[in-house]
Amino acid sequence: MDLGHLVHNLVKVLEGPLPGRTAQERMAPIPLELDRFDQQQMSNARKGAVLMLICPTTDQKSIFVPFIKRATYEGVHSGQIALPGGKKEHTDKDLGETALRETEEEIGVPSDSIEIIGSLTDLYIPPSNFSVRPFIGYSSKSPSFSIDKREVDRLILCSFDELTDEAIVKKKGMDLAGGHRIQAPYYEINQEVVWGATAMILSEFLTLWKEIK
């Protein structure tokens, strides 16, 4: 797959209407948390951003996307698979800068080597009270990664072919804190379960990808 061709097509679809909630809901845990789509709560929430980074392999013949497995800590997202990102700092001029800064801090890819080409629909995450904006960006060269061990347990590199394979879409029952049980649609990536907000973000991206195909 040619990176330049992929980026060109992504720019076009990202400039048009986004599928938003319709696509996000396809991978939302069941029962659906309507708070995720509450505009009032979203506007009052803490702000953050994540980055879906599209990269070529060293030989430029394939494309991959880096995910992180978060370190174990006292928090609701401990140990989960995510895109690199985090909360907006007062020194960030905008959420795009937040996404770039957090990516550099967490996985060591320099901000000036990444070109942001657009963003997806903001998503509210009730457990942590964050409104997150997902950005799409690319690096023209294969990055050298260096993870922050305080925040990242390990790096997961997913080939674009695997990411766009519908066979990785699955569902399982999950027990949450407080005795709640949900049915969670998820993507199985490198034998890891990618669910919740990250799966909902990927669902919107992959809906756009189908338009390109």
C-alpha positions as CSV (number, residue, x, y, z in Angstrom):
1,M,0.0,0.0,0.0
2,D,1.3,3.4,-1.0
3,L,1.5,5.9,2.0
4,G,1.1,9.0,-0.2
5,H,-2.0,7.6,-1.9
6,L,-3.5,6.6,1.5
7,V,-2.9,10.0,3.0
8,H,-4.3,11.8,0.0
9,N,-7.5,9.9,0.2
10,L,-7.8,10.3,4.0
11,V,-7.4,14.1,3.7
12,K,-10.4,14.1,1.3
13,V,-12.7,12.1,3.5
14,L,-11.7,13.9,6.7
15,E,-12.6,17.2,5.1
16,G,-16.2,16.0,4.5
17,P,-18.9,15.1,7.0
18,L,-17.9,12.7,9.7
19,P,-20.0,9.7,10.6
20,G,-19.7,10.6,14.3
21,R,-22.0,8.9,16.8
22,T,-23.5,6.4,14.3
23,A,-20.0,4.9,13.8
24,Q,-18.9,5.3,17.4
25,E,-22.0,3.4,18.7
26,R,-21.1,0.3,16.6
27,M,-18.2,-0.5,19.0
28,A,-19.7,1.0,22.2
29,P,-20.2,-1.3,25.2
30,I,-23.7,-2.6,25.8
31,P,-25.8,-1.4,27.6
32,L,-25.0,1.9,25.9
33,E,-23.9,4.8,28.2
34,L,-25.9,7.7,26.9
35,D,-23.6,10.0,28.9
36,R,-21.0,9.4,26.2
37,F,-23.0,11.5,23.9
38,D,-24.2,14.2,26.4
39,Q,-23.0,17.5,24.9
40,Q,-23.4,19.4,28.1
41,Q,-21.1,16.9,30.0
42,M,-18.7,16.9,27.1
43,S,-18.4,20.7,27.2
44,N,-17.7,20.7,30.9
45,A,-15.3,17.8,30.9
46,R,-11.5,17.9,31.0
47,K,-10.0,18.1,27.5
48,G,-7.6,15.7,25.9
49,A,-6.4,14.3,22.6
50,V,-5.1,11.1,21.1
51,L,-3.2,10.5,17.9
52,M,-3.7,7.7,15.3
53,L,-0.3,7.7,13.7
54,I,0.1,6.2,10.3
55,C,3.7,5.1,9.6
56,P,5.6,3.2,6.9
57,T,7.8,0.2,7.6
58,T,11.5,0.7,7.2
59,D,11.4,-0.8,3.6
60,Q,8.4,1.5,2.8
61,K,6.4,-1.5,1.6
62,S,3.8,-1.7,4.4
63,I,2.0,0.7,6.7
64,F,1.3,0.3,10.5
65,V,-0.3,2.1,13.4
66,P,1.3,2.2,16.9
67,F,-0.9,1.5,19.9
68,I,0.2,1.5,23.6
69,K,-0.6,-0.8,26.5
70,R,-0.9,1.5,29.4
71,A,1.1,0.9,32.5
72,T,-0.6,-0.6,35.6
73,Y,-1.7,2.2,38.0
74,E,-4.5,3.3,40.3
75,G,-6.9,4.5,37.7
76,V,-9.8,3.4,35.5
77,H,-7.7,3.0,32.3
78,S,-4.9,0.9,33.9
79,G,-3.5,-1.7,31.6
80,Q,-5.8,-0.8,28.7
81,I,-4.8,-0.7,25.0
82,A,-5.0,2.9,23.7
83,L,-3.7,5.4,21.1
84,P,-1.0,7.6,22.4
85,G,-2.4,10.8,24.0
86,G,-3.4,12.5,27.2
87,K,-4.8,15.7,28.8
88,K,-4.4,19.2,27.4
89,E,-1.9,21.3,29.3
90,H,-2.1,25.1,29.6
91,T,1.0,25.4,27.6
92,D,-0.6,23.6,24.6
93,K,-1.9,26.1,22.0
94,D,-4.6,23.7,20.9
95,L,-5.6,20.0,21.1
96,G,-3.5,19.1,18.0
97,E,-0.4,20.2,19.9
98,T,-1.6,18.1,22.9
99,A,-1.8,15.0,20.6
100,L,1.7,15.6,19.2
101,R,3.3,16.4,22.6
102,E,1.8,13.4,24.3
103,T,2.8,11.1,21.4
104,E,6.4,12.3,21.7
105,E,6.4,11.9,25.5
106,E,4.8,8.4,25.4
107,I,6.4,6.7,22.4
108,G,9.3,9.0,21.5
109,V,8.2,10.1,18.0
110,P,9.3,13.7,17.5
111,S,6.4,16.2,17.0
112,D,8.2,17.8,14.0
113,S,8.3,14.4,12.2
114,I,4.5,14.1,12.2
115,E,2.0,15.8,9.9
116,I,-1.6,16.0,11.2
117,I,-4.1,15.7,8.4
118,G,-7.4,15.9,10.3
119,S,-9.4,14.8,13.3
120,L,-12.4,12.6,14.1
121,T,-15.4,13.3,16.3
122,D,-14.9,14.2,19.9
123,L,-15.8,11.5,22.3
124,Y,-16.7,11.8,26.0
125,I,-15.3,9.2,28.4
126,P,-17.5,9.2,31.5
127,P,-15.3,7.2,33.9
128,S,-12.4,9.7,33.7
129,N,-14.6,12.8,32.7
130,F,-12.6,13.5,29.6
131,S,-13.6,14.9,26.2
132,V,-11.1,13.4,23.8
133,R,-10.4,14.6,20.3
134,P,-8.8,11.9,18.0
135,F,-6.4,13.2,15.5
136,I,-5.1,11.4,12.4
137,G,-1.5,12.0,11.4
138,Y,1.4,10.4,9.5
139,S,5.1,10.1,9.4
140,S,6.8,9.9,6.1
141,K,9.6,7.8,7.6
142,S,9.5,4.8,9.8
143,P,9.9,6.1,13.4
144,S,12.4,5.0,16.0
145,F,10.3,4.5,19.1
146,S,11.3,5.1,22.8
147,I,8.5,4.5,25.3
148,D,8.0,6.2,28.6
149,K,8.0,3.3,31.1
150,R,6.1,5.3,33.7
151,E,3.0,5.5,31.4
152,V,3.5,2.8,28.8
153,D,3.9,-0.9,29.5
154,R,4.6,-1.8,25.9
155,L,4.2,-0.7,22.3
156,I,1.9,-2.6,20.0
157,L,2.5,-2.2,16.2
158,C,-0.5,-3.1,14.2
159,S,-0.2,-3.5,10.4
160,F,-2.8,-1.5,8.4
161,D,-3.9,-4.7,6.7
162,E,-4.7,-6.3,10.1
163,L,-6.5,-3.1,11.4
164,T,-8.8,-3.1,8.4
165,D,-9.6,-6.8,8.5
166,E,-13.2,-7.3,9.7
167,A,-12.2,-10.6,11.2
168,I,-10.6,-8.8,14.2
169,V,-14.1,-7.5,15.3
170,K,-15.3,-9.6,18.2
171,K,-17.5,-9.3,21.3
172,K,-17.1,-10.6,24.9
173,G,-18.7,-10.3,28.3
174,M,-16.8,-8.2,30.8
175,D,-17.2,-7.6,34.6
176,L,-16.6,-4.1,35.7
177,A,-16.1,-2.5,39.1
178,G,-19.2,-2.4,41.2
179,G,-20.5,-5.7,39.9
180,H,-21.6,-4.3,36.5
181,R,-21.5,-6.7,33.6
182,I,-21.4,-5.5,30.0
183,Q,-21.1,-6.9,26.5
184,A,-18.1,-5.3,24.9
185,P,-17.5,-5.2,21.2
186,Y,-13.7,-5.1,20.6
187,Y,-10.9,-5.4,18.1
188,E,-8.5,-8.2,18.7
189,I,-5.1,-6.7,17.8
190,N,-1.9,-8.7,18.4
191,Q,-3.9,-10.9,20.8
192,E,-4.9,-7.8,22.9
193,V,-8.5,-6.6,23.5
194,V,-9.1,-3.1,22.2
195,W,-12.4,-1.9,23.6
196,G,-14.2,1.1,25.0
197,A,-13.3,4.6,23.8
198,T,-10.4,3.4,21.6
199,A,-12.6,0.9,19.8
200,M,-15.2,3.6,19.3
201,I,-12.6,5.9,17.8
202,L,-11.3,3.1,15.5
203,S,-14.9,2.4,14.4
204,E,-15.3,5.9,13.1
205,F,-11.9,5.8,11.3
206,L,-12.7,2.4,9.7
207,T,-16.1,3.7,8.6
208,L,-14.3,6.4,6.7
209,W,-11.9,3.9,5.3
210,K,-14.7,2.0,3.8
211,E,-15.6,5.1,1.9
212,I,-12.1,5.2,0.4
213,K,-12.3,1.5,-0.6
